[in-house]
Amino acid sequence: MGKKITVEAGALKVPDNPVIPFIEGDGTGPDIWRATRRVIDAAVQKAYGESKRIEWKEILAGEKAFETTGEWLPQATLDAIQEHLVAIKGPLTTPVGGGFRSLNVTIRQVLDLYACIRPVRWFEGVPSPVRHPEKVNMVVFRENTEDTYAGLEWSAGSEKALRLRKFLVEEMGCQVPEDAGLGIKPISKTATRRIMRKALDYALEQGRRTVTIVHKGNIMKFTEGSFKQWCYDLAREDFRDVIITEEELASTGSGMPEGKILVNDRIADNMFQQVLARGDEYEVLVMPNLNGDYFSDALAAQVGGLGMAPGANIGDFVAVFEATHGTAPKYAGLDKVNPGSLILSAAMMLEYLGWKDAAALVVSSLERTIKGKKVTYDLARLMEGAQELKTSEFAEAMVVNMG
Ligand code: NAP
């Protein structure tokens, strides 16, 4: 019988046999989930023998939930995630029509999973469109609850848009065309401080040396500009002993002090060229929602695409780890697609549990398997001399490579 993960004295307390709920996902979800479970169970066994073991507990969302319960995202599923604190999910179909919101967005918002965390690194042998993909080893901390994603928008000519326009024109003295759609971009001090705290905590824990605030504050002064300012304030107020800002460093005229984290900021458009030209200067990036959306995928493309990019949505303790690609429905049930994204997300989950040895085994066996040119179709078609494996065969090859 597994035991629940709990929070004690402000920290996660993980039993040796934690119950972890999983959503296998739609389309290719079941294929990549099976492969992931095989690899994770093998890594835990290899790292800890019989002393640790995950008790997987299936919870329903997406098509499987709809067929079984008539609901796409049953309350029982959200309750189970909240209760068990850590969960993992495959991709889910966004139901078309009927005004459905994305199930993923709903999960994030209902559970207040305010940090979308995407580590991006290159694995030797993975085809990439750039000359030096090895220079990218960054982790994006994207604020998940605010910005243009808050859903505060009204279509051009609608009654609400016209009312808002009237207020803006008559009471605020703004110029707004009558036929404009309107949206509001809220960025708060509270949400900014908590994402920056997560990024700095992560940098400290993982021994990362730089945290970069990515914003467009030169134009959007009171949203993105304030985001930058509040991030710096939090760093100076709550992490004073362990950080130094770029400005402070310049004023000392000497080199980077030993053991400190450099906090700097970059304007988003400049940052796109920085990550291409000088990727090795950046490690942890923290940014508002929309910038984070762009950067996560742009960086993933730099290291060979979304098929291998892991991700997690994390709040105060509750964490959902997920594949970042979609359901790839045309390959559903063919045992064909790359399980790398979900496997690496599961490795992030092991790290989150504090099971670092098992996490390291997963990552090193993935490295070894790809380097040995044993890959799924997506990579095989771009690599010379590669052996194309099915999803399940790739998982088996990874298990063999743990040994
Ligand atoms: P997609 O499912 O990500 O698939 C687009 C293409 O990406 C696939 O045809 C395939 O390319 C490649 N691909 C995706 N996953 C792969 C994998 N594991 N291994 C190898 N290649 C992979 O995007 P979509 O077709 O736009 O979306 C399909 C459904 O997924 C929609 O219902 C969408 O709402 C949903 N979705 C869910 C999530 C989520 O749950 N987090 C995220 C995005 C989309 P090739 O055809 O070139 O081989």
Boltz pocket constraint, residues with backbone or C-beta under 6 A from the ligand:
constraints:
  - pocket:
      binder: B
      contacts: [[A, 32], [A, 90], [A, 91], [A, 92], [A, 93], [A, 94], [A, 95], [A, 104], [A, 307], [A, 322], [A, 323], [A, 324], [A, 325], [A, 326], [A, 327], [A, 328], [A, 329], [A, 337], [A, 338], [A, 339], [A, 340], [A, 341], [A, 378]]
      max_distance: 6.0
